[in-house]
Amino acid sequence: MMEILTETVSVIWGMPMILMLTACGAYFTIKLRAPQIRLLPKALRLLFTSSSEGKGISPFSALCTSLGAAAGTGNIIGVATAMYTGGTGALFWMCAVSLLMMAVQYAESFLAVKYATTDENGNRSGGPMVYIRSAFKGKGKAFSYVFAVAVALTASIGMGSFPQVASVKEGFSELFGISEYILAPCLAVLMGFLLFGGVKKISRAAAVIVPITALLYTMSCVGILFLNASKLPEAFTAIVKSAFCGRAACGGFAGATMVQAVQSGVSRGIFTNEAGLGSTPMAAAASSNENPCHQGLVSMTGTFFDTLIMCTLTGLVLTVTDTWHLSPIQAASIAFASAYGKVGAVIISISLVLLALATMLGWSFYGETCTSFLFGEQGRMIFRLFFCVAIFLGCFVSPDASWLIADILNVFMLVPNMVAVMLLSRQVTVERSR
């Protein structure tokens, strides 16, 4: 069964898919006149604006919700995996394509806000489920259901649950020696407390966890790079050379070719920042910022923080400490231990735990939103209960199959979302930010 899942993932996430996503990123970058560069300062300023109408959650909280879901353990383990299989050049391609995909994230978030609805309680909601209907017209209902089901399943049994719980379990076991029999009920109760508080409590929790985690991990990485400052020029040179010439890698063959570096870097980058998957627009639609252009810019900064900063720092740390060729699980721990000793292992464990918690919060919001879309408001309660049960069971399940299933489910999110975004692209480009 695992072989079938592995082969399926390798086929559907091959070069054709990567080239398609890259082409979409290039299209929006050109049509919108490179907003990820031209308007980045404005986007960062808009992070801290709020709506005077008091509807929805703040733009900053919306970003933290989506960033928390996107960041996860992929910022550490994901980068290590990309470099392990594709060489150090994978980092170059991860950043290059993620820069293009920032324009896609602007476009999908723009559409989410434009088509968002507000209920009688003042809560805003929306996302690809809504604008997919408009894009596909008569057949839109079926495609929107496919997307919503894929998100609900991915949130409950894929990226949003089992793999993240495994990271929390590993972190708590290493730090405190806590058994899964104790952790499972505690974690389920904690998530239940946050989930049953509704979207605003989820967003407030994310707004606390994500900045703290990002600051802790970022400063730790900067410290390692400072201690190895003399190796940075060599590291940058190695990353660029490997991106175009290939460099020895350990992921099943003797050397990583340019194609392997591209495939590893791009696929891991997209999984890390989720640009194009349609998850970020759901958080954008819940924002109090009702200006599509402005919220599009705010959402776009998620990829900037997630990939261009955090993932780049991880890749540089692995390169200067020469641990990129080790197994992904060992690489980060050994790299941090080389600079901070035993404290380094504690930093990595805490970072993994907090990133996993942020991811579970973000994906629970996505799953709840889509379940509500499918079954009405009563669907929210059903999903919350199911998600808490999944969190409990996740402490006793191996994450390997869940990651592969999540990779497959992602395609059912990505394809209808990206087709809809391209069909509605004129609405985005006509009203582009200036």
BELZI-V584156 format. One record per residue. RES is the residue in three letters. SS is DSSP state (a for helix, b for strand, c for the rest). PSI is psi in whole degrees, 0 to 359 (999 if undefined). D_FIRST is the distance of its C-alpha to the first C-alpha in Angstrom with 2 decimals. Layout:
BEGIN
{{RES | SS | PSI | D_FIRST} {RES | SS | PSI | D_FIRST}}
END
This chain:
BEGIN
{{MET | c | 316 | 0.00} {MET | a | 324 | 3.80} {GLU | a | 321 | 5.39} {ILE | a | 315 | 5.19} {LEU | a | 317 | 6.35} {THR | a | 316 | 8.64} {GLU | a | 321 | 10.03} {THR | a | 315 | 10.71} {VAL | a | 318 | 12.53} {SER | a | 329 | 14.45} {VAL | a | 309 | 15.68} {ILE | a | 336 | 16.81} {TRP | c | 36 | 18.35} {GLY | c | 192 | 20.06} {MET | a | 324 | 23.83} {PRO | a | 317 | 24.69} {MET | a | 318 | 23.55} {ILE | a | 318 | 25.34} {LEU | a | 323 | 28.44} {MET | a | 314 | 28.57} {LEU | a | 320 | 28.58} {THR | a | 319 | 31.10} {ALA | a | 319 | 33.30} {CYS | a | 319 | 33.35} {GLY | a | 317 | 34.32} {ALA | a | 321 | 37.05} {TYR | a | 309 | 38.34} {PHE | a | 328 | 38.90} {THR | a | 318 | 40.28} {ILE | a | 313 | 42.87} {LYS | a | 328 | 43.75} {LEU | c | 5 | 44.12} {ARG | c | 53 | 45.99} {ALA | c | 62 | 43.65} {PRO | a | 333 | 43.78} {GLN | a | 344 | 41.46} {ILE | a | 309 | 44.39} {ARG | a | 322 | 47.45} {LEU | c | 13 | 46.87} {LEU | a | 315 | 44.94} {PRO | a | 318 | 48.10} {LYS | a | 320 | 48.69} {ALA | a | 319 | 45.09} {LEU | a | 325 | 45.46} {ARG | a | 322 | 48.76} {LEU | a | 344 | 47.29} {LEU | c | 326 | 44.78} {PHE | c | 18 | 47.54} {THR | c | 157 | 49.22} {SER | c | 158 | 49.09} {SER | c | 135 | 50.06} {SER | c | 344 | 53.43} {GLU | c | 343 | 52.23} {GLY | c | 15 | 49.94} {LYS | c | 143 | 47.09} {GLY | c | 193 | 43.47} {ILE | b | 162 | 42.38} {SER | c | 155 | 43.93} {PRO | a | 323 | 42.61} {PHE | a | 317 | 41.97} {SER | a | 322 | 39.94} {ALA | a | 318 | 37.93} {LEU | a | 316 | 37.21} {CYS | a | 324 | 36.27} {THR | a | 312 | 33.87} {SER | a | 321 | 32.06} {LEU | a | 322 | 32.44} {GLY | a | 318 | 31.12} {ALA | a | 322 | 27.92} {ALA | a | 321 | 27.61} {ALA | a | 284 | 28.65} {GLY | a | 198 | 26.42} {THR | a | 350 | 25.01} {GLY | a | 334 | 24.22} {ASN | a | 339 | 27.91} {ILE | c | 296 | 27.48} {ILE | a | 321 | 23.93} {GLY | a | 316 | 23.14} {VAL | a | 317 | 26.25} {ALA | a | 321 | 25.63} {THR | a | 317 | 22.16} {ALA | a | 316 | 23.79} {MET | a | 329 | 26.56} {TYR | a | 321 | 24.44} {THR | a | 334 | 22.50} {GLY | a | 3 | 25.40} {GLY | c | 176 | 28.52} {THR | c | 336 | 31.30} {GLY | a | 342 | 31.85} {ALA | a | 328 | 28.74} {LEU | a | 320 | 30.97} {PHE | a | 311 | 33.54} {TRP | a | 329 | 31.24} {MET | a | 314 | 29.70} {CYS | a | 319 | 33.27} {ALA | a | 312 | 34.55} {VAL | a | 327 | 32.06} {SER | a | 326 | 32.10} {LEU | a | 317 | 35.86} {LEU | a | 319 | 35.48} {MET | a | 347 | 32.96} {MET | a | 326 | 35.59} {ALA | a | 325 | 37.40} {VAL | a | 319 | 34.40} {GLN | a | 324 | 34.21} {TYR | a | 313 | 37.92} {ALA | a | 314 | 37.51} {GLU | a | 326 | 34.77} {SER | a | 324 | 36.62} {PHE | a | 311 | 39.87} {LEU | a | 323 | 38.53} {ALA | a | 318 | 37.12} {VAL | a | 321 | 40.58} {LYS | a | 323 | 42.41} {TYR | c | 7 | 40.56} {ALA | c | 154 | 40.32} {THR | b | 159 | 41.95} {THR | b | 128 | 43.91} {ASP | c | 183 | 44.00} {GLU | c | 342 | 47.10} {ASN | c | 2 | 46.37} {GLY | c | 7 | 46.36} {ASN | c | 128 | 42.62} {ARG | b | 146 | 41.29} {SER | b | 164 | 37.80} {GLY | c | 199 | 36.01} {GLY | c | 194 | 33.48} {PRO | a | 330 | 31.54} {MET | a | 326 | 31.27} {VAL | a | 310 | 35.05} {TYR | a | 343 | 35.75} {ILE | a | 321 | 32.91} {ARG | a | 317 | 34.92} {SER | a | 321 | 37.99} {ALA | a | 316 | 36.39} {PHE | a | 356 | 34.81} {LYS | a | 245 | 37.73} {GLY | a | 322 | 37.17} {LYS | a | 1 | 33.40} {GLY | a | 327 | 33.09} {LYS | a | 316 | 32.39} {ALA | a | 315 | 29.10} {PHE | a | 325 | 27.91} {SER | a | 326 | 29.12} {TYR | a | 321 | 27.10} {VAL | a | 315 | 23.89} {PHE | a | 312 | 24.71} {ALA | a | 318 | 25.70} {VAL | a | 318 | 22.60} {ALA | a | 319 | 20.38} {VAL | a | 315 | 22.68} {ALA | a | 320 | 22.74} {LEU | a | 319 | 18.97} {THR | a | 322 | 18.77} {ALA | a | 322 | 21.75} {SER | a | 327 | 20.56} {ILE | a | 359 | 16.87} {GLY | c | 232 | 16.54} {MET | c | 330 | 19.17} {GLY | c | 355 | 21.92} {SER | c | 272 | 20.72} {PHE | a | 308 | 18.07} {PRO | a | 325 | 18.28} {GLN | a | 320 | 22.04} {VAL | a | 322 | 22.49} {ALA | a | 322 | 20.84} {SER | a | 318 | 23.50} {VAL | a | 315 | 26.23} {LYS | a | 316 | 25.27} {GLU | a | 318 | 25.33} {GLY | a | 313 | 28.62} {PHE | a | 325 | 30.35} {SER | a | 319 | 29.28} {GLU | a | 322 | 30.72} {LEU | a | 315 | 33.83} {PHE | a | 355 | 34.78} {GLY | c | 29 | 32.64} {ILE | c | 132 | 31.66} {SER | c | 152 | 29.13} {GLU | a | 337 | 26.26} {TYR | a | 335 | 28.00} {ILE | a | 320 | 30.95} {LEU | a | 320 | 29.25} {ALA | a | 305 | 26.94} {PRO | a | 325 | 29.87} {CYS | a | 317 | 32.03} {LEU | a | 320 | 29.58} {ALA | a | 319 | 28.90} {VAL | a | 318 | 32.69} {LEU | a | 312 | 33.38} {MET | a | 323 | 31.01} {GLY | a | 318 | 32.46} {PHE | a | 317 | 35.95} {LEU | a | 318 | 35.21} {LEU | a | 317 | 33.31} {PHE | c | 356 | 35.93} {GLY | c | 351 | 38.56} {GLY | c | 179 | 37.43} {VAL | a | 324 | 36.88} {LYS | a | 323 | 40.06} {LYS | a | 322 | 39.15} {ILE | a | 313 | 35.70} {SER | a | 323 | 37.44} {ARG | a | 320 | 40.10} {ALA | a | 317 | 37.62} {ALA | a | 323 | 35.79} {ALA | a | 342 | 39.22} {VAL | a | 312 | 39.87} {ILE | a | 313 | 36.57} {VAL | a | 309 | 35.75} {PRO | a | 320 | 39.18} {ILE | a | 313 | 39.45} {THR | a | 314 | 36.07} {ALA | a | 317 | 36.75} {LEU | a | 314 | 40.21} {LEU | a | 310 | 39.13} {TYR | a | 318 | 36.41} {THR | a | 312 | 38.51} {MET | a | 325 | 41.59} {SER | a | 318 | 39.72} {CYS | a | 317 | 38.37} {VAL | a | 321 | 41.86} {GLY | a | 318 | 43.28} {ILE | a | 318 | 41.09} {LEU | a | 325 | 42.01} {PHE | a | 318 | 45.66} {LEU | a | 336 | 45.56} {ASN | c | 32 | 44.07} {ALA | a | 325 | 46.17} {SER | a | 340 | 47.44} {LYS | a | 353 | 43.93} {LEU | a | 315 | 43.19} {PRO | a | 317 | 44.87} {GLU | a | 323 | 42.93} {ALA | a | 314 | 39.65} {PHE | a | 318 | 40.34} {THR | a | 316 | 41.30} {ALA | a | 320 | 38.16} {ILE | a | 315 | 35.93} {VAL | a | 315 | 37.83} {LYS | a | 317 | 38.03} {SER | a | 330 | 34.34} {ALA | a | 328 | 33.59} {PHE | a | 341 | 35.43} {CYS | a | 343 | 35.42} {GLY | c | 151 | 32.21} {ARG | b | 149 | 32.24} {ALA | c | 131 | 30.45} {ALA | c | 169 | 27.09} {CYS | c | 7 | 24.61} {GLY | c | 52 | 21.23} {GLY | c | 2 | 20.37} {PHE | c | 170 | 23.64} {ALA | c | 326 | 27.35} {GLY | c | 147 | 28.62} {ALA | b | 122 | 27.65} {THR | c | 174 | 29.11} {MET | a | 320 | 30.51} {VAL | a | 316 | 27.63} {GLN | a | 321 | 25.11} {ALA | a | 317 | 27.47} {VAL | a | 310 | 27.75} {GLN | a | 316 | 24.07} {SER | a | 313 | 23.26} {GLY | a | 314 | 26.38} {VAL | a | 313 | 26.27} {SER | a | 318 | 22.66} {ARG | a | 325 | 23.10} {GLY | a | 317 | 26.54} {ILE | a | 320 | 25.47} {PHE | a | 326 | 22.82} {THR | a | 312 | 25.54} {ASN | a | 350 | 28.35} {GLU | c | 15 | 26.45} {ALA | c | 127 | 29.18} {GLY | c | 343 | 28.42} {LEU | c | 339 | 25.63} {GLY | c | 5 | 28.30} {SER | c | 313 | 27.99} {THR | a | 320 | 31.28} {PRO | a | 333 | 33.38} {MET | a | 323 | 32.78} {ALA | a | 323 | 34.51} {ALA | a | 320 | 37.13} {ALA | a | 333 | 37.99} {ALA | c | 356 | 38.75} {SER | b | 152 | 41.25} {SER | c | 349 | 44.96} {ASN | c | 107 | 45.53} {GLU | c | 6 | 46.13} {ASN | c | 111 | 46.90} {PRO | a | 320 | 43.86} {CYS | a | 315 | 44.98} {HIS | a | 315 | 45.50} {GLN | a | 330 | 42.24} {GLY | a | 318 | 40.43} {LEU | a | 318 | 42.07} {VAL | a | 313 | 41.20} {SER | a | 325 | 37.49} {MET | a | 330 | 37.55} {THR | a | 344 | 38.60} {GLY | a | 315 | 35.25} {THR | a | 324 | 33.72} {PHE | a | 310 | 36.88} {PHE | a | 317 | 36.54} {ASP | a | 306 | 32.77} {THR | a | 309 | 32.16} {LEU | a | 341 | 35.61} {ILE | a | 294 | 36.83} {MET | a | 313 | 34.23} {CYS | a | 323 | 31.59} {THR | a | 317 | 34.44} {LEU | a | 318 | 35.90} {THR | a | 313 | 32.65} {GLY | a | 319 | 32.35} {LEU | a | 320 | 36.02} {VAL | a | 315 | 35.79} {LEU | a | 329 | 32.94} {THR | a | 311 | 35.00} {VAL | a | 333 | 38.37} {THR | c | 359 | 37.03} {ASP | c | 44 | 35.06} {THR | c | 2 | 31.86} {TRP | c | 334 | 29.71} {HIS | c | 359 | 28.27} {LEU | c | 168 | 27.08} {SER | c | 143 | 23.62} {PRO | a | 324 | 23.42} {ILE | a | 324 | 23.68} {GLN | a | 328 | 26.78} {ALA | a | 305 | 28.46} {ALA | a | 317 | 29.98} {SER | a | 316 | 31.07} {ILE | a | 321 | 32.80} {ALA | a | 315 | 34.37} {PHE | a | 325 | 35.85} {ALA | a | 330 | 36.92} {SER | a | 335 | 38.81} {ALA | a | 324 | 41.03} {TYR | a | 3 | 41.20} {GLY | c | 219 | 40.43} {LYS | a | 333 | 38.88} {VAL | a | 329 | 39.61} {GLY | a | 319 | 37.13} {ALA | a | 324 | 34.21} {VAL | a | 318 | 35.59} {ILE | a | 314 | 35.82} {ILE | a | 316 | 32.21} {SER | a | 314 | 31.08} {ILE | a | 318 | 33.35} {SER | a | 316 | 32.27} {LEU | a | 318 | 28.55} {VAL | a | 311 | 29.42} {LEU | a | 320 | 31.71} {LEU | a | 320 | 29.48} {ALA | a | 318 | 26.59} {LEU | a | 318 | 29.11} {ALA | a | 321 | 30.41} {THR | a | 317 | 26.99} {MET | a | 320 | 26.34} {LEU | a | 312 | 29.81} {GLY | a | 313 | 29.41} {TRP | a | 332 | 26.12} {SER | a | 323 | 27.46} {PHE | a | 316 | 30.36} {TYR | a | 314 | 28.22} {GLY | a | 319 | 26.17} {GLU | a | 319 | 29.46} {THR | a | 316 | 31.12} {CYS | a | 324 | 28.53} {THR | a | 322 | 28.36} {SER | a | 322 | 32.14} {PHE | a | 323 | 32.07} {LEU | a | 318 | 29.94} {PHE | a | 5 | 31.73} {GLY | c | 186 | 34.97} {GLU | c | 330 | 36.29} {GLN | a | 340 | 35.00} {GLY | a | 333 | 31.45} {ARG | a | 314 | 32.22} {MET | a | 319 | 32.73} {ILE | a | 314 | 29.54} {PHE | a | 318 | 27.49} {ARG | a | 316 | 29.41} {LEU | a | 315 | 28.74} {PHE | a | 320 | 25.02} {PHE | a | 319 | 24.79} {CYS | a | 321 | 26.74} {VAL | a | 319 | 24.50} {ALA | a | 321 | 21.43} {ILE | a | 317 | 23.44} {PHE | a | 310 | 24.18} {LEU | a | 332 | 20.63} {GLY | a | 336 | 19.52} {CYS | c | 347 | 21.62} {PHE | c | 10 | 19.36} {VAL | c | 140 | 15.87} {SER | c | 137 | 14.19} {PRO | c | 349 | 14.38} {ASP | a | 306 | 11.67} {ALA | a | 325 | 9.02} {SER | a | 321 | 12.26} {TRP | a | 317 | 13.59} {LEU | a | 318 | 10.87} {ILE | a | 320 | 11.21} {ALA | a | 320 | 14.91} {ASP | a | 319 | 15.02} {ILE | a | 316 | 13.84} {LEU | a | 328 | 16.24} {ASN | a | 327 | 18.93} {VAL | a | 323 | 19.22} {PHE | a | 343 | 20.22} {MET | a | 313 | 22.82} {LEU | a | 313 | 24.01} {VAL | a | 305 | 24.61} {PRO | a | 327 | 26.86} {ASN | a | 312 | 28.53} {MET | a | 323 | 29.43} {VAL | a | 317 | 30.61} {ALA | a | 318 | 32.77} {VAL | a | 319 | 34.15} {MET | a | 322 | 35.15} {LEU | a | 330 | 36.73} {LEU | c | 12 | 38.71} {SER | a | 329 | 39.44} {ARG | a | 324 | 43.15} {GLN | a | 326 | 43.60} {VAL | a | 313 | 42.34} {THR | a | 330 | 44.40} {VAL | a | 323 | 47.57} {GLU | c | 28 | 47.70} {ARG | c | 152 | 46.59} {SER | c | 149 | 48.02} {ARG | c | 999 | 51.13}}
END
